[in-house]
């Protein structure tokens, strides 16, 4: 019994975590690098220890532990608390927090389900219409909330309901196509605009302050990332032919109408949510003519949800604050590296690697993607670790090789969407937890992951010439 208890306590995840924590402590105390000062050594050891808790997740995937280690290590290194936690006061995090609750209100009130069924009820459903419908719904919902996690957590259970209505067996190719397409359409199309996904505001915040970050405007982001709209369509079409079901699908409008009617009359909370979302949508469309920022629009919308009783104090307290802690610290990474001296220490090494692959634009893009794929087997936080570090080299790439900083960012975003393994992609775990065995077949998801990588390479090749045409490259 004792041995079994020890095996449970000292799991491989915990052993690896402790090993890296001791490595971090060793580096902080021994300080082996002659060109890095004491403060930098302590922060380097702290980052290794904190990141290990995210990579190996010994505490059931809690992200707060790593955040606390990094904050504590920064204070031990002598950094001001305001420098270590600068990401918590930045605009990106305060875009995420209200958007998280706005998206949650669509799911909690049932308004999201009503919108989707309402869009589908006028159609005689087949695969082409369902997959095309997810594309439209994905874009529509990305305009309502820039949090992809909220979108797919709300939409994938609806996709399961659609698959059930189509009488598709669990584990079948047809069911997998519908659920995987819904999931990917909740993520991919929205990458085309800066505020359509958290990747926009967060990954641009990883760029060094000054010229690099100033170049990452909404207009520039759209020019660089617009091909994701086409990629979304191509991916889902290729997925259908890869997993093509033997039987055709043909569901009548009457069946879909019944699913809609079963929702009953619209509730008071749904009306409040609809009013708030409509207000937000109108303000975002007219933002160019209004003296108001995106963050202010989302905060006002969030206030409406509270005032109208759509969200309760219980909903606020039950939010995923663990993720908020993670984002806050991740958004502080660039500043922590700068003030601790790690940026100055790493830049020559990064410059060497990045310049070595900057032979031609196409070679650079593909080589960087290969590097990111390899690092993603370790960086399980969806490239949120590698992106802020590799972004430090963007000034050299721009001034010496003419590579726009968003070119590197686009590669990081592409790598962040990899889903070879469950441990690499938290999105997979979340969807499977919500949908259970009614969602996709894991074998079909594996095939989709291979398809994604192959098409992503073609996307990057296409982008190289497309960016030249639009003046980015």
Steps between C-alpha positions, in 0.01 A plus 500: 500500500785733588667439164176569310456826689856605417445419133195723497678786678822482296349484154721551192350848457598598855848348467572696180359817655717465810805427284454826307425695819831375646669592172358851533620527860843373393531766229384774738760404764801385294456769231711327230469757219767769512307739274184491713477689830364370831150641446483339157611161638232505770233592245623233257477235771156630595371482143623140462331399827175680419477373142557141615174510697317603181674246278462195725184611689565302822209666683220402262577775251487799739666801336498717812790307658737598223377860513567519874850352457586760234366790710683377811822444305480848354473650846792287624703624200429854611256601226221742596162330528361744240756375246429132564122540478478766228286268287216517752455872439542486122211538254524143366400337828215745545377403158504135603317528836176668386501299174524180707179589683323628189565170325398305810166684507417365152549148630343545846182663370459264203496793257794351309307178436195697391706704251656190341175307473334813364760522224460132410122459526427634153726241337465141388825391656780317325874496568576793271238723664602400854869561435426828323273593788784451751712741294231770519430430868871504583543845346179629660597381846857630465352847455311451827790366707874478424540200728526186284472276806161644587382461141585135458384405851165646408480378140642146513222367728259646245691314228444180698127580509503553124680165451240335726217653298665361187495152661877460459651221707759580768850459363380530140678705239198724448482591868875569514479724192219709650661544844859554378378750240302688764805510727741621231253755364477644851873570480645531148290768321527741794880503469457730200436808714690622802209499746338183365716287725721549804797419278466849352524722809721258697756398236545861386559592865791254495677718242765736641363842588560774247517460125426125491182528704395819323513316166252238626189706419158353435539576130842333481372198694215452253732527201732237647233261634220532243596168331366320810149563365584299189698247704195431719289410201774290338569312823138406562448402135814283510386351834171397341675319214751345742225359725226483238205303646350221296142615552365835384337734747163660441308644799174686446425855611224361720749309716717808553192712572399253771843534663447876499143476633615273782697794639170665592429874512790737540575564868561826683870422534526423129338835422746678729788316339369579151473871586853508641651309209315720249633811672854361485468398135367842392776682691772278349367564148481877561820517704681714242240772556481473880743640761521161670746209504430128459579443868249766604231348276551157658503638855175692439344185351615302803336762724171460312512123554535556874237775521245297303555191716638293214808421707490441875774530765518119491585510129778750571652299784487174302693644203833347402725743687782250469517586128491873585808455721673317216424772244607776739842345554546403135429860399770608747766277343647757260534758777644246747763398245585863430542627857680189624763512226392173340406676176848648457653163584279293267486737203842409353415128515153554357639729234745232400229235460250728332758655269633157410159402362428840340661390175190576294152597621352162403781304664469714815124447526517123454810455719342705779185289475706180534676645806164596650358151435795345685471745790123443521566146622644669810308826497158362586361847563406547133821690411434752776849423629701496177325797335606768754858370500546470122321834449806666653685444170243686285689834494812337352290307249325817390794739479752255349275271292183705443273245671191663646453401868154358430656244263662326798182547702294328230731197522461494879120511463511213250714293737269578790212329317681164477307213656710186452457397864249584772770630731607750233159655462280591795214562258471127429467410867237767552286387206521133598401587857189681374398262220601165651469202267248691289773708339772405258676168463864543626629312193322745272640793700851358454445487124375859512815608687726355228284668236535832683881488500514413129261781407677741740823452304314579177343803672843635596632448147195681362545778759856569393383607152173653623691723747716619213193600302346702786825673591572325829808321369 
